[in-house]
Amino acid sequence: MIKAAGAVLWRDAGGDVEVAVVHRQRYDDWSLPKGKLDHGETIPACAVREIHEETGFSCVLGRHLRQVSYSVKGVPKTVDYYAAEAVSGSFAANEEVDELRWLPVAEASSLLTYEPDREVLEEFARLPADLLLVVLVRHAKAGKRSEWDGDDDLRPLSDAGWRQAAALRTLLPLWAPVRVHTAPRVRCADTVRGVAEDLDVDVVEEHRLSEEGYWPDPDAGLVRLLEVAAQEGRAVVSSQGGVIPSVVQSLAEMGGLRLDEIPCKKGSTWVLAFTRPFGTWSTSDSPSRWPTLVSAHYLASALPRP
């Protein structure tokens, strides 16, 4: 199996959106930038690296768009595509790409050589490019509850959990969060504390997103997550396995988003994208005015697969 990743790289063009299409001289085709995973690399990290190598632009990941599958000389290959906003850089011809064009979506679609690329671009265009985003993390592995004599709130991460936390510290910045929130558990806070340290921000405790705070009033927990999402800048939220599946399922049902399953392994993440509400909103408004979940993508681990 060959694994690769890429993105629809976009930028604001005076209120409109332009996307990058690249010409690969080796194949004489026009495509979306993408490339194969390096050893020890995660799929999101590969997407960011390949964008920079092929286009010269640094980018911030957004929602996952789709996975494309095909065969190369009889070997199965998958390519995961993300939306990605260009934040800095400039193009220079290189070994892979000799030309880049910034185009409106319709013109880019006409230029692309392959139908799967056009389908990825169509999915990108289905929603606004600039969505709200929350990365919802289940805390990393902790010691077994049965082997911990102290207050369960204080149960620490295990050695494996610290390895997961270190991997999350590398992975989560690919979505450029600026805030870090956590359920008031040592294991939840320590899972994302490194991210907060790198951002030089405090970790904000969220009682409503802990198991004992959520279940007496799940609606209040949902509203709190939406409030976090609607604040300025993207957020990381660390919570528990007894909360995350209910939150994701409820938000998906509210937004009419179909999810076949909602896994929640320790150290996993859900990348949640929401529409921006028009103007201010409050819980007294109709839910139709609230931020709406329009994309939910699950990453089982921040650690690269062997």
C-alpha positions in Angstrom: 0.0 0.0 0.0 1.3 3.4 -1.0 0.1 6.3 1.1 0.2 9.9 0.1 -1.3 13.2 1.0 -2.1 16.6 -0.5 -4.3 19.6 -0.4 -6.4 22.2 -2.1 -4.2 25.1 -1.3 -6.2 28.3 -1.2 -5.8 32.0 -0.6 -8.1 35.0 -0.2 -8.2 37.2 -3.3 -10.1 40.3 -2.4 -13.0 38.4 -0.8 -12.9 35.6 -3.4 -11.0 32.3 -3.1 -8.2 31.2 -5.4 -6.7 27.8 -5.4 -3.3 26.5 -6.6 -3.0 24.2 -9.5 0.5 22.8 -10.3 2.1 21.6 -13.5 4.3 18.5 -13.2 6.8 18.4 -16.0 7.5 14.7 -15.6 3.9 13.8 -16.4 2.9 17.0 -18.3 -0.2 17.3 -16.3 -2.1 19.8 -14.1 -2.9 18.5 -10.7 -3.4 19.4 -7.0 -0.1 19.3 -5.0 0.4 16.0 -3.3 3.1 13.4 -2.5 4.0 10.2 -0.8 4.6 9.8 3.0 8.1 9.7 4.3 9.1 7.0 6.7 7.9 7.9 10.2 5.5 10.7 8.9 1.8 11.2 9.6 -0.6 11.9 6.8 -1.4 15.5 7.9 2.4 16.2 8.2 2.9 14.8 4.8 0.3 17.1 3.3 1.9 20.2 4.8 5.4 19.1 3.7 4.4 18.3 0.2 2.6 21.6 -0.2 5.8 23.4 0.8 8.1 21.4 -1.4 6.0 21.6 -4.5 4.6 25.1 -4.2 7.0 27.0 -1.8 4.1 28.0 0.4 3.7 27.3 4.1 0.1 26.4 4.9 -2.4 25.8 7.7 -4.6 22.7 7.4 -8.3 22.9 7.5 -10.9 20.2 7.1 -10.2 16.8 5.5 -11.8 16.7 2.1 -11.7 13.1 0.9 -9.5 10.1 0.3 -8.8 9.1 -3.3 -7.8 5.5 -4.1 -6.3 4.0 -7.2 -3.5 1.6 -8.3 0.0 2.3 -9.4 1.5 -0.6 -11.4 -0.8 -2.9 -9.5 0.0 -1.5 -6.1 -2.9 0.1 -4.2 -2.5 3.8 -3.4 -4.5 6.2 -1.3 -4.2 10.0 -1.2 -5.8 12.0 1.6 -6.6 15.6 0.7 -7.2 18.6 3.0 -8.2 22.1 2.6 -5.1 24.2 3.4 -4.7 28.0 3.6 -1.5 29.5 2.2 0.0 31.8 4.9 3.4 32.6 3.5 5.9 31.8 0.8 6.3 32.1 -2.9 6.6 29.7 -5.8 9.8 28.8 -7.6 10.2 26.1 -10.2 11.6 22.8 -8.8 12.2 19.2 -9.6 8.6 18.3 -9.3 6.7 21.4 -10.5 7.6 23.9 -13.2 4.5 26.1 -13.0 1.9 27.1 -10.5 -1.3 29.0 -11.2 -3.6 30.7 -8.7 -7.1 30.4 -10.2 -10.8 30.7 -9.2 -12.3 27.3 -8.5 -14.2 27.0 -11.8 -11.1 27.8 -13.9 -8.9 25.5 -11.8 -11.4 22.7 -12.3 -11.3 23.1 -16.1 -7.5 23.1 -16.0 -7.0 19.9 -13.9 -6.1 16.8 -15.9 -7.7 14.2 -13.7 -11.3 13.6 -12.7 -10.5 12.6 -9.1 -8.7 16.0 -8.6 -11.8 17.7 -9.9 -14.0 15.8 -7.5 -11.7 16.8 -4.6 -12.0 20.4 -5.7 -15.7 20.1 -5.9 -15.8 18.9 -2.3 -13.7 21.9 -1.3 -16.0 24.3 -3.0 -19.1 22.8 -1.4 -18.4 24.7 1.8 -16.8 28.1 2.7 -13.1 27.9 2.9 -12.7 29.8 6.1 -14.5 27.6 8.7 -14.3 27.6 12.4 -12.3 24.6 13.7 -11.8 22.7 16.9 -9.5 19.8 17.4 -11.1 17.6 20.0 -8.6 15.2 21.7 -9.2 12.2 23.9 -6.6 12.2 26.7 -3.6 10.0 26.1 -3.1 6.6 27.9 -3.0 6.7 31.7 -2.3 4.1 34.3 -5.1 1.6 34.9 -7.8 2.9 37.3 -7.7 -0.3 39.2 -4.0 0.1 39.9 -4.3 3.8 41.1 -5.1 4.4 44.8 -5.3 8.1 44.7 -8.0 10.6 43.5 -8.9 9.5 39.9 -8.8 13.1 38.8 -5.0 13.0 39.5 -4.3 9.7 37.7 -1.3 10.5 35.5 -0.3 9.5 32.0 1.6 6.3 31.5 4.9 6.1 29.6 2.9 5.3 26.5 0.6 8.2 27.2 3.5 10.6 27.4 4.7 9.4 24.0 1.2 10.1 22.6 1.3 13.5 24.1 4.6 14.3 22.5 3.2 13.2 19.1 0.2 15.4 19.6 2.5 18.3 20.4 3.9 17.9 16.9 0.6 17.1 15.1 -1.8 19.6 16.4 0.1 22.8 15.4 -0.6 21.8 11.7 -4.1 23.3 12.3 -2.6 26.4 13.9 -4.6 26.5 17.2 -4.2 29.5 19.4 -6.2 28.3 22.4 -6.0 25.2 24.6 -8.9 23.9 26.7 -9.2 20.8 28.9 -11.5 18.9 31.1 -10.2 19.3 34.7 -8.3 16.0 34.9 -4.5 15.7 35.2 -4.4 13.2 32.3 -6.5 15.5 30.1 -4.4 18.6 30.8 -1.1 16.8 30.5 -2.1 15.5 27.1 -2.2 19.0 25.6 0.1 20.9 28.1 3.0 20.8 25.6 0.9 22.4 22.9 -0.1 25.2 25.3 3.6 25.7 26.3 4.6 26.0 22.7 1.9 28.6 22.1 2.7 30.4 25.4 -0.9 30.3 26.5 -2.7 29.0 29.6 -4.7 25.8 29.6 -8.3 26.8 30.2 -10.3 24.3 32.3 -13.8 23.3 31.0 -15.9 21.6 33.7 -18.8 21.1 31.2 -16.6 18.9 29.0 -15.6 16.5 31.8 -17.7 13.3 32.4 -19.2 14.5 35.7 -19.8 18.0 34.3 -21.3 16.9 30.9 -23.8 14.2 31.7 -26.0 16.1 34.2 -26.7 18.5 31.4 -25.4 17.4 27.9 -27.0 20.4 26.2 -25.0 22.7 28.3 -21.9 20.8 27.3 -22.7 21.1 23.6 -23.3 24.8 23.9 -20.0 25.2 25.7 -18.1 23.5 22.9 -19.9 25.7 20.4 -18.9 28.8 22.4 -15.3 27.6 22.4 -15.5 27.1 18.6 -16.9 30.5 18.0 -14.2 32.4 19.8 -11.5 34.1 17.9 -8.9 31.6 16.6 -8.9 27.8 16.5 -8.9 25.7 19.6 -7.7 22.4 21.0 -10.0 20.7 23.5 -8.9 17.7 25.6 -11.7 15.6 27.0 -12.7 12.1 28.0 -14.0 8.9 26.3 -17.3 9.2 28.2 -17.9 12.6 26.6 -16.5 12.8 23.1 -18.7 10.3 21.3 -21.9 11.9 22.6 -20.7 15.4 21.7 -19.7 14.5 18.2 -22.9 12.5 17.6 -25.1 15.2 18.9 -23.4 17.9 16.9 -23.5 15.8 13.8 -27.3 15.2 14.2 -27.9 18.9 14.7 -26.0 19.7 11.5 -27.4 16.8 9.5 -24.0 15.3 9.1 -24.0 11.5 8.7 -21.3 9.6 10.7 -21.3 5.8 10.4 -19.3 5.4 13.6 -17.7 7.5 16.2 -14.5 5.8 17.5 -12.6 7.4 20.4 -9.3 5.8 21.2 -7.0 7.3 23.8 -4.8 9.9 22.2 -7.1 10.2 19.2 -8.5 13.4 17.7 -11.6 14.6 15.9 -11.0 17.6 13.7 -14.4 19.4 13.8 -15.2 22.2 11.3 -18.2 24.6 11.8 -19.9 27.2 9.8 -19.4 30.8 11.1 -22.6 32.2 12.5 -23.9 35.5 11.0 -23.2 38.1 13.5 -23.5 37.4 17.2 -25.4 34.4 18.5 -26.7 33.2 21.9 -28.4 30.1 23.3 -31.7 32.1 23.2 -31.5 32.1 19.4 -32.8 29.3 17.2 -30.1 26.5 16.9 -30.2 27.3 13.1 -28.2 30.5 14.0 -25.6 28.6 16.0 -22.3 27.4 14.5 -23.1 24.2 12.6 -20.9 21.1 12.4 -20.2 20.5 8.7 -17.1 18.2 8.8 -15.8 15.7 11.3 -12.6 13.8 10.6 -11.2 11.2 12.9 -7.4 10.5 13.4 -6.9 7.4 15.5 -3.3 8.3 16.5 -0.9 11.2 16.4 1.9 8.6 16.1 3.1 7.6 12.6 2.2 4.1 11.6 5.2 1.7 11.2 
